Amino acid sequence: MCFRHAEGPDGLEILLITSRDTGRWVLPKGWPKAGLDSPGTAMEEAWEEAGVVAPDAQTSEIGSYRYDKRLDSGLPMDTLVFVYAAEVTEPLRDDYPEAGQRERRWVPPSEAATMVDEPGLQELLSRVPTMMPQHETS
């Protein structure tokens, strides 16, 4: 879950992207990859799917949720997704591997929770402002 500090009641914005198959709003995510730990895989997927560049991002697991992943055959597969939070301070790149295949949008967590379909992800996103450090203004 890529986030950035922002003005507004939540004090944060979450990056959502559309899935390539159905166009529903989701977090960047993917299957485990050889040679990468789970947070490393999460950041690799954020680059490939959304153009996130965050070389120094500290990631921390903030929860998980389940959903039915539709396989190419059409069969549903119960999938457990571990969510890692990573602060993004650099602008998103426009030249990433899946550019043109997805829409991406920064939104407050409260809005993100209403945009996603998965109940477990909705619940997790609704709790985000209470789990994350608040931006200090000077």
C-alpha positions in Angstrom: 0.0 0.0 0.0 1.7 3.1 -1.2 0.9 6.2 0.7 1.9 9.8 0.9 1.2 12.6 3.4 -1.4 15.1 2.3 -3.6 17.8 3.4 -7.2 16.9 4.5 -8.9 15.1 7.4 -7.1 11.8 6.9 -3.6 13.5 6.5 -2.7 10.8 4.0 -3.5 9.6 0.5 -3.4 6.0 -0.8 -2.4 5.0 -4.3 -5.1 2.9 -6.0 -4.8 1.4 -9.5 -7.3 -0.4 -11.7 -7.0 -4.1 -12.4 -6.3 -4.9 -16.0 -9.0 -7.5 -16.3 -12.1 -5.9 -14.6 -11.1 -2.3 -14.1 -11.9 -2.5 -10.4 -9.9 -0.4 -8.0 -7.1 -2.3 -6.1 -3.8 -1.9 -4.4 -0.7 -2.8 -6.5 0.0 -6.4 -5.6 1.5 -9.6 -7.1 2.6 -13.2 -6.6 5.9 -13.9 -4.7 9.0 -13.6 -6.8 12.3 -15.6 -6.6 15.1 -13.5 -5.1 12.7 -11.0 -3.4 11.2 -11.0 0.1 7.6 -10.0 0.5 8.2 -6.3 0.9 10.6 -6.4 -2.0 8.0 -8.1 -4.2 5.4 -5.4 -3.1 7.7 -2.6 -4.2 8.6 -4.3 -7.5 4.9 -4.7 -8.2 4.3 -1.0 -7.3 6.9 -0.1 -9.9 5.5 -2.4 -12.6 1.8 -1.6 -12.1 1.9 2.0 -11.0 5.3 3.7 -11.7 6.2 4.0 -8.1 9.9 4.8 -7.4 10.7 4.6 -3.8 14.3 3.3 -3.4 14.6 4.2 0.3 11.0 3.3 1.3 10.7 1.5 4.6 8.0 -1.1 4.4 6.0 -2.5 7.3 3.2 -5.1 7.2 0.0 -3.5 8.3 -2.5 -6.3 7.7 -3.9 -8.8 5.3 -7.1 -9.6 3.5 -8.6 -12.4 1.4 -10.2 -12.3 -2.0 -11.1 -14.7 -4.8 -8.5 -14.3 -7.6 -9.9 -15.3 -11.0 -7.5 -17.5 -12.8 -7.2 -17.5 -16.6 -9.4 -20.5 -16.7 -12.2 -18.5 -14.9 -11.9 -20.5 -11.7 -11.8 -18.6 -8.4 -8.7 -19.1 -6.2 -8.9 -18.1 -2.5 -6.0 -15.7 -2.1 -4.5 -14.2 1.0 -2.8 -10.8 0.4 -0.3 -9.4 2.9 -0.3 -5.6 2.8 2.9 -3.6 3.3 2.8 0.1 3.8 5.5 2.2 2.0 5.7 6.0 2.0 6.2 7.4 -1.5 8.0 10.8 -1.7 9.0 10.8 -5.3 6.5 11.6 -8.2 5.1 8.6 -10.0 6.8 7.8 -13.3 4.9 7.8 -16.5 7.1 5.3 -18.2 6.6 2.1 -16.2 5.9 -1.4 -17.5 2.1 -1.4 -17.3 1.6 2.2 -18.4 -1.5 2.6 -20.5 -3.0 -0.6 -19.1 -4.2 0.8 -15.7 -5.5 4.0 -14.2 -4.0 5.2 -11.0 -5.3 7.7 -8.5 -4.2 9.1 -5.1 -7.1 9.3 -2.7 -7.7 9.6 1.0 -8.0 6.3 2.9 -11.7 6.9 3.7 -12.4 7.3 -0.1 -10.2 4.4 -1.0 -12.2 2.2 1.3 -15.4 3.0 -0.6 -13.7 2.4 -4.0 -12.4 -1.1 -3.5 -14.6 -4.2 -3.7 -13.0 -6.6 -1.2 -14.6 -6.3 2.3 -11.3 -7.2 4.0 -9.5 -4.4 2.1 -12.3 -2.0 2.8 -11.9 -2.6 6.5 -8.1 -2.3 6.4 -8.2 0.9 4.5 -10.8 2.4 6.9 -8.3 1.8 9.7 -5.3 3.3 7.9 -5.3 6.8 9.4 -5.1 5.4 12.9 -2.2 3.1 12.0 0.1 5.5 10.2 2.4 8.3 11.5 1.0 11.7 11.0 2.8 14.3 8.9 4.4 17.0 11.1 4.0 20.5 9.8 6.4 23.3 10.8 
